[in-house]
């Protein structure tokens, strides 16, 4: 179909008419030859042209907000098994502007296509399409929840909540929930709702959504506001994996920024899946500039797999930002990497420093490992921090999700000598791997406002850049003659110096903090111990001390005196009132004003809210420790 007929089709669809060229129902993907499915990534995408079919764009809602033009739209993904598939999305751009860089934003599992991602990008000079591959949409006056998606499936047009959304037609690439309960993103087997009747990567939902994302690139190419030579893709979690898949398959993408995904879906045991859909296969096809946002404890995009990915990609233009302690969430100085990466690669309005040079030295005069980092000095540094852990998994060990999410990262104070910062890494033992990396916090040019991983609006004038992570095996530690210099301690935290570097929060404006120190063997509870802490609160308040899914609510007297709190395991209860039995297997400790505990009971969430709003100045803490009688 030529440009004129495309335009005619677009206009007719917008005005509610039908545009059906003679070949409109021609299958997007040809049938398999001799029932042989594609066996490689290259074969999977061979012959597919994401520009070949008309988009048949439908505008479901349009509005203007603060000089930003926004729309809820649908476009044609393709024709599969004789039925049309349509992708719903939120599209927007700054009013009256043209030749804009265009972004495809891909949501994660359980998430929505969201107008705030589109709006905040538009305020920064981008056109963005946020695709609702799972059907969910969050926009003013057009919210499609999982319940509304089900109304759409059931065709309940008379329900006042009914709304048009993504329609996968004869296939099923929905998620949370899938339309068919037995559908799965990790399989290639044939089902009534899949394309091929043999094991095939074309049956896999990852492939289908990637195809839909490639059509989103075509959508952007055809918008008058967009410069088709300046296209980027980003997404979080499942959207991170989909970003990697899309970038690998489509050379039109000029920059990418996956967060918490696209790294660790590898070696599943399914040979066909591993050869076509797994992350390592896609990573090897990435040649464009790419920013990886990868928190140190992320369960979905693991930091050790990030090091493999950096060696697998073709591109030499990459950066990484790795927050310590975080799992699947981040704070603004890390999240902003997405926006600033596109500013550099698509707009040319920002210049990223080079990745910090770093090294891990095992053979030292002290027989203690030493880590050195030399940041790019082209920008002003705010801080340089070195983190390390001995709770990483050894090469070839089976992935331990609990360990990944809760491993404790030690922070060490680095000494500056010229342009280089160096710190010793004292160890508790040498029979476990040593992982270490550095973060460099830079001052930005101007404050940046964007939408974070879960669409909350943030503003920051600083950004973080990480070094690569260095890994030393136990064999290397032994061979280098490294000695153990740390010892078990009953003093968990003094709250002095840079103590907050070993604690974390996803809400920096709130004083509440969490730590994984209790997961580290150095602070293992002695037998029959009690947990003690000293607190000073300006006013009477309730303090919540949480351990994993348990918590204790403590009344603070509110005067200038230090108040000593001593707790036994049975002082901690979960959402259904069950007490903690002992101190074994502890993972995360929390200090805060409020906490909501959750527990599954008969398949339903039971919740218990503890604490209250805090009054007065932030509390002071000292001497968090184990006490034995």
N, C-alpha and C positions, 0 to 999 in steps of 0.2 A: 504494500500500500504506500503510495507516495505521500509527500507532506501535505498536499491539498486535501486528499481524501482523509488523512489522519485528522486534519483540522475540522473537516465536515463531520466526521464521526464524533469528535469531541463536542462540537456544538450541539449536535442532535441528542447526544446522551444527556448533556446538561439540561436541555429543554424537555427531557422526558420522552424523546422519541427513540426509535430503534435504528441502529446502523448495523446491517448485517451483510458485509461483502460476501461473495460467493464462497470464499474459502474461510469464512469466519470460524467455522467449527472444525477446521483441519487440526489434527492433533499436534500439540506443541512438541512432543517428543515422539519420534518414530517408534514403531514396535520393535522388539528385539529380533535380531536375525538368528534363526535356529534356536530360539530360547536361550541365547547366551548373553548373560548380563555383562556390563562393563566391569573389567577386572582391575583397572587402574584409575587414578585421578584424571589422567589425561583422557582416557577413553570415556569416562563419565561425562565430561563436558564437551567432547568432540562434536562438532557440527551444530551445537546450540548457539543461536543468535538472539540475544536478549532484546534486539531492536526490531526483529522481524515482524512481530504482531502488533496490531493497534492496541493502544492503551485503554480506549473506551472509558475515559475518565468521567466519574460521577462526582459532583460537588454536593455533599450531603448537608453541609452547613458552612456559612461564611460570615466572618465578622472582622471588625477592626479594633485593635487595642493598642493605645499609646503609639500610634504611627507604625504599627505592625499589622500586616494583612494576614489573616489566618483562615484556614479552611479544614474541614473534615472531608476527606475525599475517599474514593475507591478507584482502583485501576485494575485492569485485567492482568492477571498473572499468566494465564494460559488456558488451554483446553486439554483436559485429561479425561480419558475414558468417555468422551463425548459430552462432558459437562464443563462449563466455564468456571474458573476459579478467579475470585476477585480479592484484592488486598485493600483493607481499610487503613487509613493513615491520617495523621495531622500534618498539614503543610503550611509553611508560613515564610514571610520575608519582609524586610523593611520597606515600607511604602515608598513607591516612586523610584526605587533603585534598580539598576540592572548590572549585568556582568558580575554577579555575585558568585563567590565560591558556594558550592552546594554540598550539604552534608546529609548522609543517610544515618539516622539514629535507630539502633536496634535494641529493643527492650529485652530484659532477662526473664527467667522463669517466674511466673506469678506477677510480673510487672505489666505495665500498660504502655501503649503509645501515648505520649504526654505532651500537652500543649506548652508546658513550661520549658521543656527542652527547646522547642521550636521558638518560643517567644524570646527567651534569653539569648539564644544564638542570633536571632534577627536583630536584637538591640546591639549586637556586636558586628553586624554587617554580613550575616550569612543567610542563605536560604536553606531550610532544613525540612526533610520529610521524616517523620517518626512513624515507623510502620507497625501496625497492630497484627503481627503474624499469629498471635494467639487469640485475636479477636477483641481484646480489652482496650478501651480508649478512655482517657481522662482529659476532657476539654470542657470549657464552660458551656453548659447546656447540652452537652453530648457526652454522657458518661456511660460506658458499657462495662458493666461488672460481669463476673462469671455467670451470675444468674441471668443477666440480660443476654449473654452469649447463648445460653440454653434456650431462651425465648426465641432467639433467631434460628437456632437449629430446629426447633419445633414448629417454626412458622406461625407463631402466635401474634399475628399482626394486629389483632384487636386488643392486645394488652397495652395499657398506656405507657408501659416502660419499654416496649419493643423498639429496637433501633436496628438499622442496617449496619452490618459490620463485615469483617473478613469472611469470605465464603470459599472454603476449599473444595466445594463441589463433591466429586466422587471420592476424593482423597481425604486424609486426615493428618494435618500438620498442626492441629491445635495443641495446647498444653495448659495444664493446671486449670481445668482438666482437659485431657484429650477427649475427643468426641466419642471414641470407642475405648472403653476401659482397658482393653488389652493392648492398645497401641503403645509403642515404646520407641524412644529416640535412639536406643542402643542396638536396634536390630535391623536386619535387611530381609527378613523372611516375608513371604507373600501372605497377604491377608485380604479379605474382601474389600478393604478400603485402601489398598496399595495399588500401584501402577502395574507392576509385572507379576506374573504368576510363578516365578522362580525366585530364589534368593537373588536380590539385586540391590545395589546402592540407591537405585531410583525409587525403591520402596521406603527409604529412610526419610523421616521428617526433616532432619538437618539439611539434606539435599534440597527438599522442596522449599524450605524457608529461604535457603541461599538463592535459589532460583527467583523467588519473590523479591529478595533484596536486590538482585541484579536488575530486575524490572524497575525497582525504585530508582536505580541509577539512570535508567532510560527515561523515567518520569522527569527527573531533574534536568536531563539533557534537553528535554523538549519545552522547558519553561522559559518564557521570555526573560525572566529575571536572572537566569543562571548562566554562568560561564561554563560550558560543558567540559572545558579542559581543566577545571579546578574542582574536582569531586573528592570528597573524603567520606570515610565510614568509621563509625564508632559504636560501641555497645558494651553493656555490662553483663557479667555472668554468662548465661546462655547467649546473650547478645555479644559477649566477648568472643565466644567460639564462632558465632555466626559472622562476626567481623572478620576473623581470620579466614573462614571459608570463603567469604565473598571477595576479599582482597586477593586471595590466591587464585580465584577463578576468573577475575575480571580486571583486565589491564587498564580500564578507564579510571580506576581508583588511584589517586595521586598521593594519598596520605591516609593513615589509619591509626586508631588509638583504642585497642581492646583493653578492657579492665576486667580482672578476675575471671578470665576465661581464654580459651584458645591455646592452652599450654599442656594440659595434663590428661586429655582424652587420648590415650595412646596404649598400645599393647593390650587390647581388650580380650584377646583370645579368639575373636572372630576374624578369620583371615581376610575375608572380603571387606568387611567394615574397616579393618586396619589399613587395607591397601587403598581405600577410596575416601573415607570420611574422617579418619583419625587425625588429630591435630598435627602430628609430626609430618604427615603427608602434605597437608596444606601449607605448613610453615615453610617447607622447602620451595614453595612456589611464590613466596612473597618477595617482591623486588622494590616496592615503593617505601618511602620513609614511614617508619612505624614507631609509635610510643607505646610501651607496655606499662600499664598501671597494675602493680602486683604486690598487694600487702603481704607481709612476711608470713602470716599465719593463714592465708586464704586456703580454704579446703578445695576450691574448684580450679584455681590456677596456681599451682604450687611453685614456690620460689626456687626450688631445686630444678624443676622442669623449665623455669624461665632461663636458667643458664644453658640448658640444652637448646632451647629455642633460638637464643642469640647466635648459636653456631649453625643452626639449621637454615635460617632465613638467608635469601640471596642478598637482601638489602644491607648496605654498609651504613646507611643513615638511620640510626635507631638511638633511642634513649630508654631508660627505665626509671621508674619511681616506686620505691618499696617502703611503705610505712612500717615501722616496727610494731609488733603485737597485734596488729589489726587483722580481722578476718571478714572479708566480703563487704567491708565498709571502709570509708576513709574520711579524712577531714580536709578542709578546703585547700591547704597547701599542697596536697597530693592530687586531689580531684582536678585542680586547675590545669594540670599537665595536658589534659585533652584540649582545652581551649587554646592554650599557648602553643601547642604543637601545630594546630591548624593555622594559627596566626603566622607561624614561621613558614610552613610548607605550602599553604594555599594563598595567603595574603601577602607574605613578605614584610609584615609589620613588626616582627619580633625575632630576636636572635637567641637561640638556646646556647648555653655553654656546652662545651664538649663533655663527654662522660668523664668523671674523675678518674685519674690514673691511680691504681691501687695495687698493693702487694701484701702477701702474707708470708712472713719469714718464720720458719720453724727452728732453725739452728741459730740460737742467740747465746750471748755470753751468760745470760741469766737462766738459760734453758727454759724460758717462757716464750711462747709465740708472740710475735710482734706484727701489728698491722699498720701499714702506712697508706696515706691517701693524699693526693695532690690535686686539689680542685682547679678547674679552669678559672683563671683570674680575670677573665674578661668582664665579669660582673662582681658586684660587691656581695661578699658572703655574710650571712647573718650568724650561722653556726655550722660547725662540722662535728658530726657524731659518728662514732663507731659502735657497731652492735655485733654480738656473736652469741652462738648457742652451741651446746653439745647435745641437743635433743633432736637433731636432724636424723633422718633415716639413712642408713648406709646404702651404697649402690647395690641394686638388686633386691633390696628388702621390700616386702609387700607394704603397700601404702597403708599407713595407720591414720585414719581421719581424725581421731581424737588427739593424737600426738600433734598432727599438723596444726590444728586449731588452737592448741594450748601451750605449745612449746614456749619456753621462757627465753627471751633475748636479753643478755646482759649489756649494759651500757658502760663504756669506759671513757674516762676523761682523756682526751688526746692533747699532747703537747705540740705546739707549733715551732717549727724550725725552718725559717724562710717561707716557702710556699707549701711545705709539706707538714702534715699532722701525723703523729705517730703515737701508738698506745700499745702497752703490753696486754696480753689476753691470758690472765691466770686461769688455770683449769682445775676442775674438781677431780679429774681422772683422765687417762689417756686411752681408754678402751672404747671410746665413742668418737664419732666423727666431730670435727670442728668446722663450723660454718661461720664466716664473717663477712660483713660488708659495711660500707659507709654511706651516710646521707649528708648532702650539702644543701643547706637552706640558703636560697638566694633572695635578694631584694628585687622585686619586679619593677617595671617602668611606671606602671599605673595600677590602681585597683582594678581587678577583673571581677565581674559579676557573671555567674553561670548557674546552671542547674546541675546538681550533683548526681551521683549514681542512682539515687532514688527520687530525683527531681526537686529536692529542696533547694531553694535559692541560697547561694553563698556569695560573699564578697571577700577577696583577699588580695593583698599586694605582695605576697611572698610565694615562692614555689620551691619544691624540693626536687633534687636530682640525685639519683643513687649511683653508686659504683656497681660493678658486677660483684657477685658473691664468690668468695674463695672457699674451697673445700679441701680439708686435709683429712685423710683416712686415719683410722687407728694405726695402721701399719706405718704410715708416714710419720705419725707422732712418735711412735716407738723408735723408728729408725733415726729420727733427728735427736733422740735423747731428751725429749721434752719431759719435764718434771711436773708433778702435781704440787700446786701451792695453795689451793683453796681447801678449806676444811668445813665440815658441817657446822651450822650455826643455829642457835635458838633465837637470835635477834634477826627478825625478818626484815624490818625497815626502821631506820632511825628518823626518816623524813628530813634529812639534812642534805645540803648541796643540790645536786642534779637528780634527786630521788624521782621526780616525775618522769624522767626519761625511761624508767623501768616500769612505769604505770601507763595507762592509756584511757582515752575517752573518745567517743564519737560526737560529744557535745562540749567543745572547749569552753564555752561560756559558763558552763556549770562546773562547780568544784568537785563533783563526784568523780572518783577514779577507780580503775580496776587494774589488777596485776595477775600475772601467771607465776609469780615467785613460788607459790605453794606447790606448783607442779615440778619444781626443780628439787633434786635430791639434797641440795645444800640446806634447804629449809624444811626437810621432812620432820614431821611432828614426833617428838620423843614419846615413848609409851606413857600413858596416863597424864599427858600434858593438858594444859588449858591454854586458850588463846587470850592474850592480854594486849591492851592498847591504852594509851593515855590521851585524853581529849580535853580541849578547852574550847568552850562555846560562849559567845558573848551573851546569848539569851537562851532561855529554856527551849529545847528542841528535841526532836526524835532523830537518832542516828540509826541508819540501817547498815548492818555488817552482813554482807552476803557471801556465801560460799557455794558456788555452782547453783543448783536449783533450790538451795536452802537459804534462810536468812534469819537474823535475830534483830528485833527492834529494841533499842536501848534509849531510855529517857535520860537526857542531859539536863543538869541542874541549871546551867546558865549563869555562871559567875566567872570571876577572873581566876579561879583556882583550877588546877589540873585535876581531872576526874579519871580515875583508873577503872577500866572495865575489864572484867575477867569472865570468860565464857567457856562452858563445856560443850561438847558436841550436842547434847540434848537441848541446849538453848536455841539451836538452829532447827527450824521446821520448814517443810515444804508447803505447797499450796493446799494440800489436804490435811495438814496438821501432823504429818509423820515426822518424827525427829531424826536428825542425823545421828547415826549410831557410833561412828568413830571418825578419826582423822585420816583414814586411808583413802588413796585415790583422789585427793583434792586437786583441782585444776585452776579455778579462778576465784580470786577474792575481790570483793567490792566494798567500798566505803561511799555512802551517799545519804541523801535525805529521803529518797523514796525509791521503792522497787516494787515491781509487779511479778509475782511468782506464777508459774504455769505448770500444770501437771495434767497428763492425759488420764481421764477416768471414763471407762466404757466408751472409748473413742471420741470423747468430747473434752474440750479444754476447760479445766477448772482453774480459776484465777484467784489470787489473793493479793490485794494491794496493801502495802505497808508504808509507814512514814507519813510525812506531811510536808507542806511548803516550808522552806527554811526561813528562819527569822534572824536578822542581824548579819554580822560579818561572817565570812567563811570560817569554819572551825580550824583549829590548829591540832596537829597530831604529833605524837612522838612515841618511840619505843613499842612498835608492834612486835610481839615476841611470843614464844612458847614458854609457859611457866610450868615447872614441875615442883611438886611438894617434897 
